């Protein structure tokens, strides 16, 4: 088991990991790649950046990439059990757009888990799920 060094100790020793400045892309190992592809492109409206064969799909979201793939290439771990909470993605919009996004999702048949609400941590949020059951949030900073 690797030893975890405290932040201040790593910083004082010039740890090269301190050079990380941006989360460039997120990969979701989809249970149903076809449904996930359709959801993120047709429902969410994300720009298809590229596909690398039948089991790798990339969407451009601002400065980041959301990639969809299937287990079995580099990693063949078992999928989390259906219904198990494993991932939440949060997408930021302007404050006035949270409610409009909720209406658009509802019109496209997406079940809203928690209606738009101002949260005590300073965000207006709406929560829903993708076809694999991942928790998705659209939020705005207030």
Steps between C-alpha positions, in 0.01 A plus 500: 500500500653838400569753771316828464708807578333808640438792264742730679776237498453431125498872426819563694684222314422629149264213416454497120133405550450860614533593130154353426270794427200365313278193476525447125261214440269264682438144383177318576507122460146467365278199558291593194726693264228554237255652751772712660620627161144595403436668837811717506468599135123530445370585848791696643597644162874455551725545199641174369875552489603162355455126511788256513334183387166366617582512871651848556292817464616848601288809561643851535356690797667838529869438565442138606425170331246242613590158359275196492642151466435144608694288742730245348774689317753619760277437801268204533385544859140403572251784470353636822168330576200659328357760735832554680602863530838540334529829310368855502573754229420869545453735204511876561268749333392858567250543790200575275567182296453238774120510483501509119729194494262316735207577268696383195595174674141441608376566143747235377362245746775519761384444858603787727616366838513834678335807351699823461583637841733755660737303722659622825847456345430777247384305194170470319474133400290242317579127526420212262660177372645374173393161354766317704368658821785748555392809692514816291471853628452825316593788725569869513698695752281755675 
